[in-house]
Amino acid sequence: MRILVTGGAGFIGSALVRHLIENTQHEVLNYDKLTYAGTLTSLSSVASSSRYRFRQGDVCDEQSVGAALNDFQPDVITHLAAESHVDRSIDGPGAFIQTNIVGTYTMLAAALAYWSKLTEERQAQFRFHHISTDEVFGSLGETGYFNETTPYDPRSPYSASKAGSDHLVSAWGHTFGLPVLITNCSNNYGPYHFPEKLIPLMIVKALAGESLPVYGNGVNIRDWLYVEDHVRALQCVFEKGVPGQTYAVGGNSERRNIDVVNTVCEILDRLQPRQGGQSYKGLITYVADRPGHDQRYAIDATKITTDLGWRPAESFETGIEKTVSWYLSHRDWWDEILGRTKAAKRRGLGV
């Protein structure tokens, strides 16, 4: 098939592109604006493939999106392009409304215009797959899990913008008959993760000998999903999922933030010890919490496992070991990003 990936130079998008080129026979068009978090070096391993092509463009630009669809003639659109950092959404929510809501509307409008001109056979095969987050469901208490029927309760500008985009996709399916799919995933981690997010940020700060800032008291809980497991789930959904359905994708790996940071430190202690022999844990500091910080996320992925046969291959222990090892051996990739973007700067403190 021909797969158009929006945001294909981002963290999850680039992992999906690499996976599709390396492990399938699909052709891929990477459509990306190349904002601060879009990094084409994440795709150097597949850039020379005859089945891969790149087109720079903005999901909010209807003319550009329409031209990309008409030129590439995709069978599937996987819509990953989004502003995704909660802290940045607190400091500047406008960009999140524009990209995540207006951009998704623009993609849907262009996709509907493109789909309506296809033959009946190609219309039946086409999929618009929207990739979203578990954060749209709000915050869990000590027990329970998010699933496909959990009511929406977004708490941050980021999660509110993603909730809005989910509702638009669902509406285009119900009202216009566009064959849509939605996935809501838990926190991803792994290679090529932009170093403003928790795990890569802790790794690069630790290696620089800087303090490791843990928000609040560090007891907020996330369900961690290795990115390569996630992109296999995405392939399962757009190849075998039922149009109109939502699938929740989780790693079954709940961890407190402080435990995640401690684990990173323990692996670094073993793989690249500090001079003097002190543990990297000595760099941990507790800082002012993020406003409205959700307490716990956890996903029940029974539906995608039962219906589509997907399950994560990596435990948190194996995935985090691979991740830390990757950052140790790819310093050139993230050093350049740190110098160019100030990714490690603290954001999201609010007014």
N, C-alpha and C positions, 0 to 999 in steps of 0.2 A: 504494500500500500504506500501511498504518499502521505506523510505526516507533516503538518505544519505545526511547529512548536513556537509559541510566543514566549519570550523571555528565555530563549534557549542559551543565552550566555550567562544566566544566573546560576545559582547553586544547584537547585533541583533540575532546572531546565537543561543545564549542561550535562548533568548526570544522565538524564533521559536521552539526550542526543547521543552521548557516547555509547550508552547501552544499545540503542536502536541500530547504530552503525556497526557496532562490534558483534552483536549477537542476533541480529535479524537481517532480512533482506529488504526491509522497508527503505524508501527514500525519505530524506528529511530536509525540510527547509527551516532554518533557524531564523526567526523574525524577532529582532531585538533592537531596542533604542540605544543600547550601550550607555545607560546611566552609570552612576558611580559604582554600582554593584555588578554591572555587566562586564565580564572579563573573557575575551576571546582566547586568551592563553589557556583557559580551562578546556578548550576544544582542540588543542594542538595535535592530540593523538589521532583525531579523525578528520582533520581539516583537509587532508589531501584525498579523501575518499570520493569516488565518482558519484556516490549516493548522497553526499552531503553538500548543501549550499547555504550561504548566509546572505541575508538581506537586512540592511539596517532600516528600521522604521519604528514609528510610534503607534501603539495600539489606539491612541486617540485620534489618529489621522485617517479619516474614512477613505480618502482617495488612495493613500498608500496601502492600507489594508486591502482594499478592493483590488488594486493592481496586483498585489502579492497572491491573492486567491486566484485571480483569473490567469495569471502567468503559471503558477505552480499546479493548479488543479488538484488540491488535496482531497483525500478520502476521509481524513481525520484532522481536526484542529484540536490540539491540546493547549489550552489557554493557561499558561503559567505566569505570564508577565504581570507583575504586581509590585507595589511598594509593600515591604513586608516586616519592617523593624518597628516594634511597638514603641520603643523610646523615641524614634524619629517621628512617629505619628503624634506623640504628645507635643513635641516641639513645633511641628509643622503639619497639621492634619490636612491642609488643602491639597497637597500633592497626592495624598492617599485617596481622597474623594475623586480627584481627576483621573488618576491612573486606574484605580481599582473599580470604581463605579462607572464613570464616563467611558473609560477604556473598554470595559466589558460590554457596555451598551453598544459601543462602536463596532466591536468584534461581532456581536450578535446580529446587528443590522447588516453588516457586510456578509456574514455567513448565510443569513437568510436569503439575501439577494442572490448570492452565488448558488445556494442549494436549490432554490426555486427553478433554476434554469437547467438543472441536471436531468438526465433521463430518470425514469421511474426506478430502474435497477440501481443506479448510482445514488439516488435519493435514499433508497432503503438501506444502502450500505454506509452512508455518511454518518459521522458522529462529531458532535461538538462537545468536547470533554473539558469541563471547568475544574481546575484544581484549587481547592480551598483548604481551610484550616479548622482544627477543632476549637479554636478560640472563639468562633462564632457562637458556641454554646454556653459561654460564660465560665463560671468557676464551680467546681465540685467541692463538696465537703469531704469528710474523711472516708466515706464509702461511696459506692456507685460508679457508673461508667457512662460516658457519652456513647450513643449509638445513632442510627439513622433516623430515629423518631424523636430524639431529644429536642425540646423547644429551643428556639434561638434566644440568646440573652447576652449579646456582645457588651463588653465593658470598656473597651479602649477605642480610640478613633480608628486604629488599624482593624480590629475585629469587626467594628460596625461597618467599615467600608467593604470588608469581605462578605459580611452577612448580606449587605445590599446587593453585591454582585451575584451571590448565590440565588437570591430571590429573582433577579432579572433573568438568569439562565433558566430557572424553573418556569418562569412566566412565558418565556419564548417557546419552551417546549409545550406547555399547555395551550397557549393561545394560537401559535402559528404552526405547531406540529414539527418544529425543528427537532431532530433526534439528539437530545442532550443527555449528558451524564455529568454527575457531580461527585467528586471525592473530597472528603474532609480528613486530613491527616494530622497526626500528632507531630511533636517537635522532631525535625530531621537533624542529623549530624553526619559527618563523614568528610572525605577529601574534597578540596576546592570550596569549602565553606567560607564565605566572606568573614574576615576576622573582626566583626563587630558583635557577633553572636556569642553566647556564653562559652561554648566549648573551645572554638578556635581562639577566642579572645584570651581565655585562661592560658592556653598553650603558648601563644606568642608573648604574652606579658611575662609568664614564668621564665621563658628562655632569655628575655631581656633583663631579668632580675628585678622587675617592677612588682609593685603590690598587686594582689589578685582581689579585685573588688567584688564582694558578695553582697547582693541587695538584702537589706533588712536583716533578719536572723538566719537566712539561708534555708528555711524549711519549706519554701514553696516547691511543689511537686510537679514534675512533667513526665510524660510517657515518651520515651526516646525511641526513634525509628531510624535505623541506618539507611542512608539515602539510596543505596543500591537496592535494598529491599523495597523501598518506596517506588522506585521507577519500574521494578518488575510488577508491582501492583498496578501501576498506571497502565502498563501494556496489557495486563489481564483485563482491565476495565474497558479500554477502548476496543479491544479485540473481541471480548466475550460478554461484556456487560449489557444489560437490558436498557434501551433508551427510556428516559424518564426516571431512572432509578438513581439513588444516592448510595455510595459505599463509604463506610468509615474505615480508615487504614491506620492501624496502630502497631507499635513494636512490642507491646506487652512488657514494657521495661520501665516501670515507674521508679523514679529516683528523686530524692530531695536535691535541690541545687547544691547545697554544701557537700553532699555525698558525691555528686558528679565532680566537683572541683577537687575534693580529696582524692578521688580515683585518678584524675588527670595527674595530680602531683605524684602519686605513688608510681605511676608508669614512667613519668619523667625521672623520678629518683632512680629507677632501675635502668632506663635506657640512656639517659644523659645526666649523670649526677652533677650536682653543683660543686664548684670548687669549695673545699673546706668540709664537704660531707654533710652540710645541713640539708634538711628536707625542704622541698619547694613549699610545703605546707606552712612554713614560717613566713611566707609572703602573703598569706590570706589576711584580708582586712574586711570588716563589715562597714558598709556605707549606707547612706540614706536610701530607703526603699523607693521603688518606682510608684508613682501615684496610681492607685487602683489596681495594684498588683494581684492578679488572680491567684488563688491559693493552690488549686490542684486541677490538673487535666489528666484524664485517662480514657482510653478508647476500648470499646468492645468490638473487636473485628470479626465477630462470628459470621456475619453475612457474607463478606468477601471470601472468607475461608470456606464456608459451606457451599456458596453458589458458584464461585469461580476457581476454587482450589488454590488460592494464594495463602501463603503464610511466611513470616519473616524467617530468613535463613540465619541471621546473626542475632546472638544474644547481646545485651549491652556490654558484657565483658569482652566478647570477641570484637565487637564493632568499635569500641573505644580504644582498644589496643591497636587496631588497624589505623584508626584515625590519628592517634598521637604519632605513630610510626611514620605515617604519610607526611605530617607537618614537619617532622624532624628531617626528612629527606627531600623536602620541596621548599626549602627556605627562600629560594629565588622567586617562587610564585607569590608568596605572601609578603616578602620584604618590599617588593615593588608596589604592591597595593597599599601597604602601610604608609609608604612615603608619598603616595599620590593622593590618598583620600582621607587621612586622619581617622581611619576606621576605629581606632582604639579610644577615641575621645568619649568621655561620659556625656550621655544625652538623656533626655526624658525626665528631668527633675521637675518640670512644670513651672508654673509662675512662682 
